[in-house]
Amino acid sequence: MKICSLASGSKGNCLYLETGETRVLIDVGLSLRETLVRMEAVGIDSTGIHAVLVSHEHIDHIRSVGAFARKFKVPVIASHMVATKAEKYLHKARVIEFEAGSALDFRDCVIDPFPITHDACDPVGFVLESREGRCGSATDLGIVTRLVTEKLRGCRSLHLESNHDVEMLMNGPYPWDLKQRIKSRQGHLSNEESLELLHELAHGGLEVLVMAHLSEVNNHPGHVVRTTESFLRDQNVCAPRIVIGDQYRASAVLEA
């Protein structure tokens, strides 16, 4: 099982996941050219991708989904509502539609899209389960529901939002209405909320943890790494490899 954050942040998001026989991207929010450059830089074969999964229709997640799918003749896996809302971006791409909460078989894995809270039409997180185990991704969620917690249990690799430090956000330069949106039930998870979720999810089999969608203005990567490592030590859990999803460069391809 492999995971690589190709981009993470408000300017574009893209995650690579690989099981034994399946290689997918979750979202393609960069330009097609930049996506391919980053894949090549870390040794991911773009011609070997089998599908693109779409979490929701915001431009930083869907900018080049259709272009990638058309170029490499792979399906887009998205909910009906998202596929309809993002039709101009998916133009002429083959779409496999799902309903949030209903898992689907794809090659050697089961893809389980589960509903999350965000200001989009039908946002989801994903769990991919195969013989190698479970990997989960949940970003752009305003609150942690019981369903989110249950779906992400038992993962070997996790891609988890840690968007903002509350004090930095409230004392920062954003206008008040944007601050309220980010803090709302349809906004983004704070560092503290992310650690509360990790309290439920941390276990001895968690090997890779990618902290994602960090705000460039209202957060700091070093702070997230330090607090997460300290938190996991306090939980008496062998710390997984912790990586910060970066907006401007791909992470290493991490193997669990």
C-alpha positions in Angstrom: 0.0 0.0 0.0 1.4 3.4 -1.0 0.3 7.0 -0.5 1.7 10.3 -1.9 0.4 13.8 -1.4 0.9 15.5 -4.8 -0.7 18.8 -3.6 -2.6 19.9 -0.5 -4.1 23.3 0.2 -6.5 25.9 -1.0 -4.7 26.3 -4.4 -5.0 22.6 -5.4 -5.3 19.1 -4.0 -4.3 15.7 -5.4 -3.6 12.5 -3.5 -2.1 9.2 -5.0 -3.1 5.9 -3.5 -1.9 2.5 -4.5 -3.0 -1.0 -3.4 -1.7 -4.3 -4.7 -3.3 -3.9 -8.2 -5.0 -0.5 -8.1 -3.6 3.0 -8.5 -5.9 6.0 -8.2 -5.9 9.7 -7.7 -8.2 11.4 -5.3 -9.0 14.8 -6.8 -6.9 16.7 -9.4 -7.0 20.3 -8.4 -3.7 21.4 -10.0 -3.3 22.1 -13.7 -2.8 19.0 -15.8 0.7 20.0 -16.6 1.7 20.6 -13.0 0.1 17.3 -11.9 2.1 15.3 -14.4 5.3 17.2 -13.5 4.9 16.3 -9.8 4.0 12.7 -10.6 7.1 12.3 -12.7 9.3 13.9 -10.0 8.4 11.2 -7.5 8.3 8.3 -9.9 4.6 7.8 -10.3 3.7 6.5 -13.8 0.7 8.6 -15.0 -0.2 6.0 -17.5 -0.6 3.5 -14.7 -3.5 5.3 -13.0 -6.8 3.3 -13.1 -9.3 6.0 -12.0 -9.8 9.5 -10.5 -12.0 9.7 -7.4 -13.7 13.1 -6.8 -14.4 14.2 -3.2 -16.4 17.3 -4.1 -16.8 19.9 -6.9 -14.7 22.9 -5.5 -12.2 24.0 -8.1 -9.2 23.3 -5.9 -10.2 19.6 -6.1 -11.6 19.2 -9.6 -9.7 21.7 -11.8 -8.1 19.0 -14.1 -10.0 15.9 -13.2 -11.7 15.7 -16.7 -8.5 16.6 -18.5 -6.5 13.8 -16.8 -9.3 11.3 -17.3 -9.6 12.1 -21.0 -5.9 12.1 -21.6 -5.3 8.7 -20.0 -8.7 7.2 -20.8 -9.6 6.4 -17.2 -13.0 6.7 -15.5 -13.9 9.4 -13.0 -15.6 8.0 -9.9 -18.0 10.7 -8.5 -21.4 11.0 -7.0 -24.3 11.9 -9.4 -24.7 15.3 -7.8 -21.0 16.2 -8.1 -20.8 14.9 -11.7 -23.8 17.0 -12.6 -22.5 20.1 -10.8 -19.0 19.8 -12.3 -20.2 18.7 -15.8 -18.1 21.4 -17.6 -14.9 20.0 -15.9 -15.8 16.4 -16.6 -16.8 17.0 -20.3 -16.5 13.8 -22.3 -14.9 11.9 -19.4 -16.4 8.5 -18.5 -18.0 8.7 -15.1 -18.8 5.9 -12.7 -21.4 7.3 -10.3 -21.7 6.3 -6.7 -24.1 7.2 -3.8 -22.4 8.4 -0.7 -22.6 5.6 1.9 -22.6 2.8 -0.7 -19.4 1.0 -1.3 -18.4 -0.2 -4.8 -16.0 -2.8 -6.0 -13.1 -1.6 -8.2 -10.4 -3.9 -9.3 -8.8 -5.5 -6.2 -10.3 -3.1 -3.7 -13.5 -1.8 -2.3 -14.0 2.0 -2.5 -16.2 3.3 0.3 -17.3 7.0 -0.1 -18.8 8.3 3.1 -20.6 11.7 3.6 -18.9 14.6 5.3 -20.0 18.1 6.2 -18.7 20.9 3.9 -20.2 23.7 1.9 -20.3 21.7 -1.3 -23.2 19.8 -2.9 -22.3 16.2 -2.0 -18.9 16.0 -0.3 -17.3 12.7 0.7 -14.3 11.2 2.2 -13.0 7.8 1.0 -11.8 4.6 2.4 -10.0 2.1 0.1 -9.8 -1.5 1.4 -7.9 -4.3 -0.2 -5.9 -7.4 0.9 -3.1 -4.9 2.0 -5.5 -3.2 4.5 -7.3 0.1 4.7 -6.3 3.6 3.7 -8.5 6.6 4.4 -8.8 10.2 3.3 -10.9 12.9 4.9 -10.3 16.6 4.2 -12.6 19.6 3.8 -14.9 18.7 6.7 -16.4 21.1 9.1 -17.1 18.7 11.9 -16.2 15.1 12.8 -19.4 13.0 12.8 -19.7 9.6 14.4 -19.9 8.2 10.9 -16.5 9.8 9.9 -14.9 8.3 13.0 -16.3 4.8 12.4 -15.3 4.8 8.7 -11.7 5.8 9.3 -11.0 3.2 12.0 -8.4 0.6 11.4 -6.5 2.4 8.6 -2.9 1.7 7.9 -2.5 5.1 6.2 -4.5 8.2 6.8 -4.8 11.5 4.9 -6.4 13.8 7.4 -7.2 17.5 7.5 -5.5 19.8 10.0 -6.5 23.2 8.4 -5.9 25.9 11.0 -4.8 27.0 14.4 -7.9 28.7 15.9 -5.9 31.6 17.5 -4.0 32.3 14.3 -7.2 32.3 12.4 -9.1 34.6 14.7 -6.2 37.0 15.1 -5.2 36.8 11.4 -6.0 39.0 8.4 -9.0 37.2 7.0 -12.3 39.1 6.9 -14.8 38.1 9.6 -17.2 36.3 7.3 -14.4 34.1 6.0 -13.3 33.3 9.5 -16.8 32.3 10.4 -17.1 30.0 7.3 -13.8 28.3 8.1 -14.9 27.6 11.7 -18.4 26.6 10.8 -19.9 23.1 10.6 -19.4 23.3 6.8 -15.9 24.6 6.9 -12.5 23.0 7.9 -11.1 21.1 10.8 -8.8 22.9 13.2 -5.6 21.4 14.5 -7.4 20.7 17.8 -10.3 19.0 16.1 -8.0 16.9 14.1 -6.2 15.6 17.2 -9.5 14.8 18.8 -10.3 12.6 15.8 -6.9 11.0 16.0 -7.6 10.2 19.7 -10.3 7.8 18.3 -8.2 6.5 15.3 -4.7 6.1 16.6 -3.7 2.4 16.8 -0.7 0.2 16.6 -1.3 -0.5 12.9 -1.3 3.1 11.7 1.9 3.4 9.8 1.6 6.6 7.7 -0.2 9.8 8.6 -0.5 12.7 6.1 -1.7 15.9 7.7 -3.5 17.8 4.9 -5.0 21.1 3.7 -3.0 23.3 6.1 -3.7 27.0 5.7 -0.7 29.0 4.6 -1.9 32.0 6.6 -3.5 30.4 9.7 -1.3 27.4 10.4 2.3 26.3 10.5 3.7 22.9 9.5 6.2 22.7 12.3 3.5 23.3 14.9 1.3 20.6 13.4 4.1 18.0 13.4 5.2 18.8 17.0 1.7 18.7 18.4 0.8 15.6 16.5 3.9 13.7 17.6 3.4 14.8 21.2 -0.2 13.8 21.1 0.6 10.3 19.8 3.3 9.8 22.4 0.8 10.7 25.1 -1.6 8.1 23.6 1.1 5.4 24.0 0.9 4.7 20.3 4.0 3.9 18.2 4.1 7.1 16.1 3.5 6.6 12.5 5.5 8.4 9.9 4.0 11.9 9.9 4.1 13.9 6.7 2.7 17.4 6.0 0.8 17.7 2.7 2.5 20.6 0.9 0.9 23.0 -1.6 4.0 23.5 -3.8 5.7 20.1 -3.9 4.8 16.4 -3.7 5.7 14.3 -0.7 7.7 11.2 -1.0 5.8 8.1 -2.0 5.2 6.5 1.4 4.7 2.8 1.8 2.7 1.1 4.5 
